[in-house]
Amino acid sequence: SLAAFPVGACSRTILGKVEIVLLRTAEDAFRVECWRSFADYAFAFLIEAARDAAA
């Protein structure tokens, strides 16, 4: 629920196989941070998820 994760909130979680930090920076914007060695995997994961959501 977006109400449970207000602007300014931050959480450590798992995205696929990667540990990330998820920050909500605005009502419609989020920031994902991960170790550089996992960045390509995380980026590809998000691209595939966006394609699935658009289909």
C-alpha positions as CSV (number, residue, x, y, z in Angstrom):
1,S,0.0,0.0,0.0
2,L,1.4,3.4,-1.0
3,A,-0.3,4.9,2.2
4,A,2.0,2.7,4.3
5,F,5.1,3.9,2.4
6,P,4.8,7.7,2.4
7,V,7.2,10.1,0.6
8,G,10.5,10.1,2.5
9,A,10.1,6.5,3.5
10,C,13.0,4.1,3.0
11,S,13.2,0.3,3.3
12,R,15.7,-2.4,2.7
13,T,14.3,-5.4,0.8
14,I,14.9,-8.0,-1.9
15,L,14.3,-7.4,-5.6
16,G,14.6,-10.8,-7.4
17,K,18.0,-12.0,-6.0
18,V,19.4,-8.6,-5.1
19,E,19.3,-6.7,-1.7
20,I,18.1,-3.2,-2.4
21,V,17.3,0.0,-0.6
22,L,14.0,1.5,-1.8
23,L,13.3,5.2,-1.2
24,R,10.1,7.0,-2.0
25,T,11.2,10.4,-3.2
26,A,7.9,11.9,-4.4
27,E,4.2,10.9,-4.8
28,D,5.1,9.2,-8.1
29,A,8.8,8.6,-7.8
30,F,11.0,6.0,-6.2
31,R,14.8,5.4,-6.0
32,V,16.3,2.0,-6.0
33,E,19.9,1.5,-4.7
34,C,22.0,-1.6,-4.8
35,W,25.6,-2.7,-4.9
36,R,27.2,-1.8,-8.2
37,S,28.0,-5.5,-8.9
38,F,24.2,-6.2,-8.9
39,A,23.2,-3.1,-10.9
40,D,22.9,-4.7,-14.3
41,Y,20.8,-7.5,-12.9
42,A,18.5,-5.1,-11.0
43,F,18.1,-2.8,-14.0
44,A,17.2,-5.8,-16.3
45,F,14.7,-7.0,-13.7
46,L,13.0,-3.6,-13.6
47,I,12.9,-3.4,-17.4
48,E,11.3,-6.8,-17.7
49,A,8.8,-6.0,-15.0
50,A,7.9,-2.7,-16.8
51,R,7.3,-4.6,-20.0
52,D,5.1,-7.1,-18.3
53,A,3.1,-4.3,-16.7
54,A,2.6,-2.5,-20.0
55,A,1.4,-5.7,-21.8
